[in-house]
Amino acid sequence: MVQRMADPSYQAQQWERRYDPNIEDVNRLCDTLAEMKPDFGVPYIDPAHDVDTCKIVSLFSSPGAELPSGFVSFENDDPSAIRAASIYDAVGILPEQVMPWNAYPWYLPEGKERALSMDQIADGVKPLLSFLQQVPRASALVAHGADAHKAARRLMKLENRAIQKRGFKIYEVRSTGERAFKGTPANQELWLSEIHAAYRDAMGRAGIRSRQTI
């Protein structure tokens, strides 16, 4: 699978599009969050996604210490993004129907790319809620890994009316990172099938037809 963010010209094109109408509200939120912690910064969300047609949110842990592209994107060429892209391809969901976010949206200090602290998870809950307010048609959140699971549970404890009205559903699945997929080929296949099942269920609830069946 070829990841397009590895191409500098594509990366530059997406950078020019970061405030396009389909993603502007989310990326302006990223700017606001970056101002809160100027020593860390926040990557933008790839403009391949769309605030108006997003129905499913993929929640991950953090962007790590850096993302060379400057974007949270399934077109990045790191192992986690490559695996996520293959999951989307397998279930037949389009980029405009889903959008990624991180439980802790800020870059982490160098060498701190382990489990998030409870303070970091707490710091990320209000930004997560603000993000969800920018994608009003999203009715499901697929939380990848333990950090995302904790963040999603905290989110639901807020009992936000706008979220509750959507009949919001949380799916807790495995991280897409390399460490989470260390195991036998049989186990890896099982873990992937569990993630696929979560996305397919979320797609069914949201009325999303797999592009593989269209």
Backbone as CSV, one residue per row, in Angstrom:
resi,resn,N_x,N_y,N_z,CA_x,CA_y,CA_z,C_x,C_y,C_z
1,MET,0.844,-1.195,0.000,0.000,0.000,0.000,0.885,1.253,0.000
2,VAL,0.692,2.119,-0.990,1.488,3.337,-1.111,0.850,4.452,-0.278
3,GLN,1.639,5.029,0.617,1.149,6.102,1.482,1.540,7.446,0.870
4,ARG,0.544,8.255,0.558,0.793,9.452,-0.247,1.524,10.563,0.498
5,MET,1.450,10.588,1.829,2.155,11.640,2.560,3.673,11.520,2.443
6,ALA,4.148,10.383,1.951,5.583,10.223,1.706,6.040,11.052,0.509
7,ASP,5.085,11.512,-0.298,5.383,12.331,-1.471,5.348,13.803,-1.065
8,PRO,6.486,14.516,-1.110,6.511,15.925,-0.690,5.505,16.808,-1.415
9,SER,5.244,16.529,-2.697,4.300,17.361,-3.442,2.874,17.150,-2.934
10,TYR,2.532,15.909,-2.603,1.203,15.644,-2.045,1.070,16.276,-0.665
11,GLN,2.123,16.144,0.132,2.130,16.735,1.465,1.930,18.248,1.388
12,ALA,2.618,18.900,0.458,2.481,20.344,0.283,1.072,20.712,-0.169
13,GLN,0.496,19.888,-1.028,-0.872,20.116,-1.491,-1.855,20.057,-0.334
14,GLN,-1.705,19.058,0.538,-2.604,18.928,1.678,-2.413,20.089,2.663
15,TRP,-1.175,20.551,2.792,-0.905,21.689,3.672,-1.650,22.932,3.193
16,GLU,-1.668,23.147,1.895,-2.388,24.283,1.327,-3.897,24.142,1.519
17,ARG,-4.365,22.925,1.695,-5.798,22.660,1.846,-6.259,22.591,3.300
18,ARG,-5.356,22.824,4.246,-5.699,22.556,5.655,-6.845,23.401,6.192
19,TYR,-7.140,24.522,5.535,-8.276,25.337,5.956,-9.408,25.319,4.927
20,ASP,-9.435,24.304,4.089,-10.558,24.160,3.159,-11.853,23.997,3.958
21,PRO,-12.988,24.395,3.389,-14.250,24.378,4.140,-14.605,23.029,4.762
22,ASN,-14.218,21.933,4.108,-14.590,20.613,4.618,-13.856,20.209,5.891
23,ILE,-12.783,20.948,6.254,-11.992,20.573,7.433,-11.612,21.788,8.283
24,GLU,-11.984,22.972,7.848,-11.517,24.196,8.511,-11.854,24.241,9.991
25,ASP,-13.079,23.911,10.368,-13.476,24.034,11.770,-12.604,23.173,12.679
26,VAL,-12.287,21.975,12.224,-11.452,21.076,13.027,-10.024,21.603,13.111
27,ASN,-9.483,22.070,12.009,-8.097,22.531,12.029,-7.938,23.887,12.716
28,ARG,-8.990,24.703,12.745,-8.948,25.910,13.574,-8.933,25.519,15.053
29,LEU,-9.655,24.455,15.395,-9.598,23.939,16.759,-8.183,23.486,17.096
30,CYS,-7.515,22.836,16.157,-6.120,22.421,16.375,-5.236,23.633,16.661
31,ASP,-5.457,24.731,15.930,-4.698,25.960,16.182,-4.937,26.475,17.601
32,THR,-6.188,26.456,18.033,-6.528,26.916,19.380,-5.849,26.060,20.440
33,LEU,-5.865,24.747,20.237,-5.223,23.838,21.191,-3.711,24.031,21.198
34,ALA,-3.131,24.299,20.039,-1.685,24.531,19.962,-1.294,25.770,20.756
35,GLU,-2.146,26.775,20.746,-1.867,27.996,21.508,-1.890,27.741,23.002
36,MET,-2.635,26.731,23.431,-2.716,26.396,24.855,-1.407,25.802,25.367
37,LYS,-0.686,25.072,24.510,0.589,24.438,24.885,1.600,24.731,23.781
38,PRO,2.054,25.970,23.679,2.912,26.362,22.546,4.235,25.618,22.472
39,ASP,4.673,25.000,23.570,5.928,24.242,23.540,5.765,22.873,22.887
40,PHE,4.529,22.479,22.624,4.288,21.146,22.090,3.709,21.184,20.685
41,GLY,2.615,21.908,20.482,2.000,21.970,19.168,1.026,20.829,18.932
42,VAL,0.186,20.998,17.918,-0.850,20.024,17.578,-0.838,19.806,16.069
43,PRO,-0.768,18.577,15.600,-0.844,18.339,14.156,-2.256,18.586,13.643
44,TYR,-2.371,18.934,12.381,-3.675,19.120,11.755,-4.272,17.764,11.366
45,ILE,-5.570,17.800,11.064,-6.241,16.621,10.525,-6.209,16.712,9.003
46,ASP,-5.878,15.616,8.369,-5.771,15.549,6.911,-7.063,16.059,6.248
47,PRO,-6.958,17.010,5.307,-8.155,17.504,4.618,-8.832,16.494,3.710
48,ALA,-8.353,15.265,3.678,-9.089,14.203,2.987,-10.403,13.905,3.712
49,HIS,-10.495,14.309,4.990,-11.687,14.067,5.793,-12.657,15.237,5.671
50,ASP,-13.877,15.033,6.170,-14.936,16.026,5.945,-15.830,16.133,7.178
51,VAL,-15.958,17.341,7.725,-16.744,17.527,8.953,-18.230,17.244,8.734
52,ASP,-18.736,17.488,7.546,-20.170,17.334,7.292,-20.593,15.897,7.040
53,THR,-19.689,15.086,6.520,-20.063,13.709,6.181,-19.432,12.669,7.102
54,CYS,-18.620,13.109,8.055,-18.016,12.179,9.020,-19.098,11.581,9.915
55,LYS,-19.146,10.262,9.977,-20.118,9.580,10.830,-19.468,8.703,11.892
56,ILE,-18.170,8.447,11.725,-17.431,7.607,12.670,-16.124,8.301,13.015
57,VAL,-15.776,8.301,14.304,-14.502,8.864,14.759,-13.579,7.727,15.166
58,SER,-12.348,7.778,14.695,-11.308,6.841,15.128,-10.442,7.557,16.154
59,LEU,-10.460,7.080,17.384,-9.700,7.726,18.454,-8.438,6.924,18.747
60,PHE,-7.289,7.602,18.656,-6.005,6.981,18.949,-5.419,7.609,20.212
61,SER,-4.191,7.283,20.538,-3.589,7.737,21.786,-3.043,9.158,21.691
62,SER,-2.008,9.347,20.874,-1.353,10.649,20.736,-0.592,10.670,19.427
63,PRO,-0.170,11.854,18.980,0.627,11.906,17.747,2.097,11.573,17.956
64,GLY,2.478,11.218,19.192,3.884,10.957,19.463,4.677,12.250,19.529
65,ALA,5.993,12.151,19.364,6.856,13.331,19.463,6.798,14.193,18.210
66,GLU,6.449,13.577,17.085,6.347,14.342,15.836,5.620,13.536,14.775
67,LEU,5.053,14.243,13.814,4.533,13.645,12.588,5.169,14.430,11.447
68,PRO,6.062,13.835,10.704,6.778,14.585,9.665,5.867,15.318,8.684
69,SER,4.685,14.765,8.440,3.772,15.413,7.502,3.070,16.625,8.101
70,GLY,3.016,16.695,9.439,2.248,17.755,10.095,0.773,17.433,10.211
71,PHE,0.380,16.215,9.805,-1.026,15.815,9.809,-1.231,14.484,10.526
72,VAL,-2.370,14.365,11.210,-2.876,13.050,11.583,-3.540,12.525,10.320
73,SER,-2.966,11.471,9.764,-3.415,11.030,8.441,-3.145,9.550,8.239
74,PHE,-4.083,8.886,7.567,-3.883,7.492,7.215,-3.034,7.360,5.968
75,GLU,-2.582,8.503,5.456,-1.627,8.502,4.354,-0.197,8.666,4.849
76,ASN,0.006,8.790,6.178,1.362,8.803,6.728,1.998,7.435,6.518
77,ASP,3.334,7.404,6.569,4.001,6.134,6.259,4.556,5.421,7.488
78,ASP,4.035,5.739,8.686,4.432,4.980,9.868,3.569,3.716,9.973
79,PRO,4.029,2.689,10.701,3.307,1.407,10.741,1.869,1.513,11.227
80,SER,1.610,2.373,12.209,0.250,2.509,12.728,-0.695,3.054,11.663
81,ALA,-0.260,4.090,10.933,-1.096,4.665,9.883,-1.314,3.671,8.753
82,ILE,-0.274,2.933,8.403,-0.397,1.940,7.328,-1.414,0.864,7.709
83,ARG,-1.366,0.419,8.966,-2.326,-0.600,9.405,-3.747,-0.028,9.428
84,ALA,-3.889,1.212,9.905,-5.217,1.836,9.921,-5.774,1.964,8.508
85,ALA,-4.931,2.362,7.567,-5.370,2.493,6.179,-5.843,1.147,5.625
86,SER,-5.141,0.086,5.993,-5.530,-1.243,5.505,-6.849,-1.686,6.122
87,ILE,-7.112,-1.254,7.357,-8.385,-1.571,8.009,-9.533,-0.877,7.281
88,TYR,-9.348,0.407,6.983,-10.382,1.135,6.244,-10.639,0.494,4.895
89,ASP,-9.570,0.083,4.230,-9.709,-0.545,2.922,-10.468,-1.862,3.034
90,ALA,-10.174,-2.620,4.094,-10.808,-3.927,4.273,-12.311,-3.816,4.520
91,VAL,-12.728,-2.795,5.286,-14.162,-2.658,5.593,-14.897,-1.818,4.563
92,GLY,-14.148,-1.132,3.700,-14.762,-0.368,2.621,-15.335,0.964,3.046
93,ILE,-14.640,1.662,3.950,-15.099,2.977,4.384,-14.249,4.056,3.708
94,LEU,-14.872,5.156,3.339,-14.196,6.244,2.648,-13.661,7.272,3.644
95,PRO,-12.589,8.004,3.291,-12.017,8.991,4.213,-13.025,10.033,4.691
96,GLU,-13.937,10.446,3.816,-14.886,11.483,4.208,-15.953,10.975,5.181
97,GLN,-16.017,9.664,5.392,-17.018,9.092,6.299,-16.484,8.863,7.704
98,VAL,-15.204,9.079,7.890,-14.547,8.805,9.168,-13.522,9.896,9.418
99,MET,-13.165,10.105,10.690,-12.139,11.102,10.962,-11.324,10.675,12.192
100,PRO,-9.994,10.854,12.141,-9.156,10.494,13.286,-9.031,11.638,14.285
101,TRP,-8.779,11.273,15.522,-8.451,12.227,16.580,-7.595,11.498,17.592
102,ASN,-6.884,12.251,18.436,-6.052,11.643,19.466,-6.550,11.986,20.860
103,ALA,-6.499,10.993,21.753,-6.916,11.213,23.138,-6.132,12.363,23.766
104,TYR,-4.858,12.459,23.421,-4.007,13.590,23.802,-3.550,14.219,22.493
105,PRO,-4.173,15.338,22.083,-3.919,15.852,20.733,-2.576,16.527,20.529
106,TRP,-1.884,16.870,21.614,-0.602,17.557,21.504,0.539,16.568,21.252
107,TYR,1.594,17.057,20.602,2.806,16.248,20.483,3.372,15.963,21.875
108,LEU,3.946,14.797,22.031,4.567,14.422,23.295,6.025,14.858,23.331
109,PRO,6.551,15.130,24.535,7.983,15.395,24.631,8.778,14.202,24.108
110,GLU,9.916,14.455,23.537,10.770,13.394,22.990,11.056,12.340,24.061
111,GLY,10.904,11.075,23.697,11.202,9.988,24.623,10.082,9.646,25.572
112,LYS,8.888,10.271,25.410,7.762,10.023,26.325,6.627,9.267,25.637
113,GLU,6.964,8.535,24.575,5.926,7.882,23.788,5.542,6.522,24.378
114,ARG,5.047,6.556,25.585,4.526,5.362,26.243,3.074,5.621,26.580
115,ALA,2.540,4.854,27.548,1.155,5.077,27.947,0.987,6.490,28.482
116,LEU,-0.140,7.089,28.171,-0.421,8.429,28.666,-0.671,8.391,30.172
117,SER,-0.303,9.476,30.834,-0.622,9.597,32.256,-2.096,9.948,32.402
118,MET,-2.628,9.777,33.600,-4.030,10.130,33.822,-4.244,11.630,33.637
119,ASP,-3.226,12.427,33.954,-3.341,13.875,33.747,-3.442,14.197,32.258
120,GLN,-2.655,13.502,31.445,-2.707,13.731,29.997,-4.061,13.315,29.426
121,ILE,-4.572,12.198,29.898,-5.889,11.756,29.438,-6.955,12.760,29.856
122,ALA,-6.854,13.259,31.081,-7.804,14.272,31.554,-7.689,15.549,30.727
123,ASP,-6.452,15.946,30.385,-6.247,17.151,29.563,-6.917,17.029,28.197
124,GLY,-7.000,15.809,27.687,-7.509,15.619,26.332,-9.012,15.463,26.209
125,VAL,-9.721,15.332,27.320,-11.158,15.044,27.239,-11.951,16.239,26.719
126,LYS,-11.685,17.431,27.223,-12.427,18.601,26.733,-12.124,18.898,25.264
127,PRO,-10.858,18.802,24.828,-10.602,18.925,23.390,-11.344,17.877,22.566
128,LEU,-11.452,16.658,23.092,-12.193,15.607,22.390,-13.659,16.006,22.247
129,LEU,-14.238,16.528,23.313,-15.623,16.976,23.250,-15.782,18.121,22.248
130,SER,-14.837,19.053,22.261,-14.886,20.167,21.302,-14.784,19.660,19.872
131,PHE,-13.921,18.680,19.671,-13.788,18.075,18.340,-15.105,17.433,17.897
132,LEU,-15.733,16.681,18.789,-16.979,16.002,18.427,-18.088,16.990,18.084
133,GLN,-18.020,18.170,18.657,-19.011,19.199,18.326,-18.815,19.732,16.899
134,GLN,-17.622,19.507,16.337,-17.341,19.943,14.960,-17.769,18.899,13.927
135,VAL,-18.078,17.692,14.389,-18.512,16.617,13.479,-19.895,16.137,13.942
136,PRO,-20.923,16.945,13.720,-22.243,16.709,14.324,-22.965,15.456,13.857
137,ARG,-22.531,14.863,12.751,-23.201,13.661,12.255,-22.539,12.374,12.761
138,ALA,-21.424,12.495,13.466,-20.745,11.306,13.990,-21.567,10.696,15.124
139,SER,-21.792,9.395,15.038,-22.595,8.717,16.057,-21.878,7.529,16.674
140,ALA,-20.611,7.356,16.311,-19.833,6.238,16.859,-18.377,6.642,16.992
141,LEU,-17.736,6.085,17.996,-16.314,6.350,18.222,-15.624,5.004,18.416
142,VAL,-14.651,4.710,17.573,-13.857,3.486,17.696,-12.549,3.851,18.385
143,ALA,-12.416,3.417,19.626,-11.259,3.773,20.449,-10.192,2.692,20.321
144,HIS,-9.023,3.086,19.818,-7.927,2.148,19.562,-6.909,2.188,20.694
145,GLY,-6.846,1.131,21.501,-5.828,1.026,22.540,-6.291,1.552,23.881
146,ALA,-5.521,1.195,24.926,-5.923,1.481,26.313,-6.094,2.970,26.592
147,ASP,-5.197,3.821,26.071,-5.323,5.264,26.314,-6.630,5.800,25.745
148,ALA,-6.955,5.386,24.538,-8.198,5.829,23.898,-9.414,5.280,24.634
149,HIS,-9.306,4.047,25.141,-10.415,3.484,25.917,-10.701,4.346,27.147
150,LYS,-9.640,4.712,27.857,-9.807,5.534,29.068,-10.395,6.894,28.734
151,ALA,-9.928,7.487,27.640,-10.434,8.802,27.240,-11.912,8.716,26.868
152,ALA,-12.300,7.668,26.145,-13.687,7.509,25.732,-14.598,7.315,26.942
153,ARG,-14.135,6.565,27.917,-14.946,6.363,29.124,-15.126,7.673,29.880
154,ARG,-14.071,8.468,29.961,-14.176,9.778,30.621,-15.140,10.683,29.866
155,LEU,-15.064,10.615,28.553,-15.971,11.418,27.730,-17.423,11.104,28.063
156,MET,-17.753,9.827,28.136,-19.136,9.443,28.362,-19.595,9.814,29.775
157,LYS,-18.674,9.909,30.713,-19.036,10.315,32.079,-19.442,11.785,32.140
158,LEU,-19.058,12.560,31.116,-19.445,13.969,31.092,-20.958,14.132,30.881
159,GLU,-21.588,13.091,30.331,-23.030,13.092,30.083,-23.462,14.336,29.307
160,ASN,-22.701,14.633,28.283,-23.019,15.788,27.438,-24.294,15.520,26.634
161,ARG,-25.241,16.449,26.701,-26.541,16.230,26.058,-26.435,16.084,24.543
162,ALA,-25.581,16.914,23.942,-25.447,16.854,22.487,-24.952,15.485,22.037
163,ILE,-24.029,14.892,22.808,-23.514,13.567,22.475,-24.583,12.507,22.733
164,GLN,-25.280,12.640,23.864,-26.301,11.646,24.205,-27.425,11.605,23.182
165,LYS,-27.787,12.770,22.624,-28.867,12.828,21.640,-28.534,12.048,20.369
166,ARG,-27.262,11.878,20.098,-26.863,11.156,18.882,-26.970,9.646,19.046
167,GLY,-27.241,9.183,20.252,-27.196,7.745,20.494,-25.787,7.220,20.323
168,PHE,-24.828,8.002,20.802,-23.415,7.751,20.564,-22.992,6.389,21.113
169,LYS,-22.239,5.634,20.317,-21.758,4.327,20.745,-20.238,4.288,20.713
170,ILE,-19.654,3.689,21.742,-18.201,3.537,21.854,-17.823,2.089,21.569
171,TYR,-16.810,1.900,20.738,-16.244,0.577,20.476,-14.801,0.582,20.970
172,GLU,-14.443,-0.350,21.823,-13.067,-0.441,22.324,-12.361,-1.573,21.581
173,VAL,-11.328,-1.207,20.833,-10.583,-2.187,20.040,-9.082,-2.012,20.276
174,ARG,-8.322,-2.851,19.626,-6.868,-2.851,19.780,-6.234,-1.635,19.100
175,SER,-5.104,-1.205,19.643,-4.315,-0.165,18.984,-3.829,-0.667,17.633
176,THR,-3.566,0.271,16.730,-3.001,-0.111,15.434,-1.467,-0.083,15.445
177,GLY,-0.874,0.234,16.590,0.581,0.343,16.691,1.285,-1.008,16.590
178,GLU,2.583,-0.954,16.328,3.374,-2.183,16.162,3.373,-3.038,17.416
179,ARG,3.548,-2.417,18.580,3.635,-3.182,19.823,2.352,-3.966,20.080
180,ALA,1.213,-3.385,19.720,-0.070,-4.042,19.961,-0.273,-5.252,19.062
181,PHE,0.494,-5.339,17.972,0.313,-6.423,17.016,1.481,-7.406,17.024
182,LYS,2.231,-7.415,18.110,3.276,-8.426,18.240,2.624,-9.736,18.678
183,GLY,2.663,-10.717,17.811,2.021,-11.992,18.100,2.101,-12.891,16.899
184,THR,1.510,-14.058,17.013,1.517,-15.006,15.901,0.626,-14.489,14.775
185,PRO,0.860,-14.949,13.557,-0.017,-14.548,12.449,-1.490,-14.842,12.735
186,ALA,-1.757,-15.942,13.408,-3.143,-16.293,13.732,-3.756,-15.264,14.676
187,ASN,-2.985,-14.854,15.683,-3.484,-13.840,16.616,-3.675,-12.499,15.922
188,GLN,-2.739,-12.137,15.066,-2.858,-10.883,14.333,-4.128,-10.867,13.484
189,GLU,-4.409,-11.994,12.856,-5.616,-12.101,12.032,-6.871,-11.959,12.897
190,LEU,-6.845,-12.571,14.081,-7.973,-12.471,15.004,-8.177,-11.028,15.458
191,TRP,-7.081,-10.354,15.810,-7.187,-8.968,16.277,-7.736,-8.062,15.176
192,LEU,-7.266,-8.276,13.967,-7.765,-7.475,12.849,-9.253,-7.737,12.603
193,SER,-9.651,-8.987,12.704,-11.066,-9.316,12.453,-11.959,-8.656,13.499
194,GLU,-11.475,-8.524,14.728,-12.244,-7.855,15.782,-12.402,-6.361,15.477
195,ILE,-11.326,-5.754,14.975,-11.392,-4.332,14.603,-12.336,-4.154,13.415
196,HIS,-12.220,-5.035,12.429,-13.098,-4.958,11.262,-14.562,-5.059,11.694
197,ALA,-14.845,-5.963,12.630,-16.225,-6.158,13.085,-16.768,-4.893,13.744
198,ALA,-15.920,-4.217,14.525,-16.357,-2.983,15.187,-16.703,-1.912,14.158
199,TYR,-15.833,-1.741,13.175,-16.106,-0.733,12.148,-17.344,-1.094,11.328
200,ARG,-17.499,-2.350,11.004,-18.668,-2.741,10.209,-19.957,-2.516,10.991
201,ASP,-19.915,-2.778,12.286,-21.104,-2.528,13.099,-21.406,-1.031,13.154
202,ALA,-20.358,-0.231,13.357,-20.535,1.227,13.397,-21.057,1.739,12.060
203,MET,-20.552,1.195,10.968,-21.021,1.594,9.640,-22.493,1.240,9.454
204,GLY,-22.884,0.068,9.921,-24.269,-0.350,9.804,-25.203,0.567,10.581
205,ARG,-24.800,0.942,11.790,-25.617,1.838,12.607,-25.730,3.218,11.967
206,ALA,-24.656,3.642,11.292,-24.625,4.975,10.685,-25.213,5.001,9.282
207,GLY,-25.601,3.844,8.756,-26.152,3.788,7.412,-25.106,3.929,6.319
208,ILE,-23.867,3.544,6.621,-22.781,3.622,5.634,-22.683,2.289,4.902
209,ARG,-22.816,2.328,3.594,-22.608,1.138,2.780,-21.144,0.987,2.440
210,SER,-20.616,-0.191,2.581,-19.232,-0.434,2.215,-19.031,-0.146,0.739
211,ARG,-17.950,0.545,0.401,-17.673,0.836,-1.011,-17.404,-0.446,-1.788
212,GLN,-17.119,-1.520,-1.056,-16.883,-2.808,-1.719,-18.164,-3.421,-2.253
213,THR,-19.320,-2.939,-1.754,-20.595,-3.510,-2.192,-21.343,-2.577,-3.126
214,ILE,-20.766,-1.376,-3.375,-21.427,-0.404,-4.242,-21.101,-0.670,-5.701
